[in-house]
Amino acid sequence: MQKGIVSWVDPEGQRGMVRVQGGHDLPFDAADSPGRARVRPGDHVAFDVMQTPAGPVALNLIRKP
């Protein structure tokens, strides 16, 4: 799993972006996370990366203390 910080979440909390080490952002959809993870900007998370036709995405987000 990779680690990063949530940089943006839409107002409904369903989609957002994770800033990974190295400075680039990956999109995520809460529906692709265990328990439909509710995260906020600034939360530290661990996640898997999956390559899609549109590019890499973060999935299986787990909030870290």
VENRA-V617322 format. One record per residue. N is the residue number from 1. SS is DSSP state (@ for helix, = for strand, . for the rest). OMEGA is omega as a letter, one per 20 degrees, with the letter a starting at -180 (NA if undefined). Layout:
n,ss,omega
N,SS,OMEGA
N,SS,OMEGA
This chain:
n,ss,omega
1,.,r
2,=,r
3,=,r
4,=,r
5,=,r
6,=,a
7,=,a
8,=,r
9,=,r
10,.,a
11,.,r
12,.,r
13,.,a
14,.,a
15,=,r
16,=,a
17,=,r
18,=,r
19,=,a
20,=,r
21,.,a
22,.,r
23,.,r
24,.,a
25,=,r
26,=,r
27,=,r
28,=,r
29,=,a
30,@,r
31,@,a
32,@,a
33,.,r
34,@,r
35,@,a
36,@,a
37,.,r
38,.,a
39,.,r
40,.,r
41,.,a
42,.,r
43,.,r
44,=,a
45,=,r
46,=,a
47,=,r
48,=,r
49,=,r
50,=,r
51,=,r
52,=,r
53,.,r
54,.,a
55,=,a
56,=,r
57,=,r
58,=,r
59,=,a
60,=,r
61,=,r
62,=,a
63,=,r
64,=,r
65,.,NA
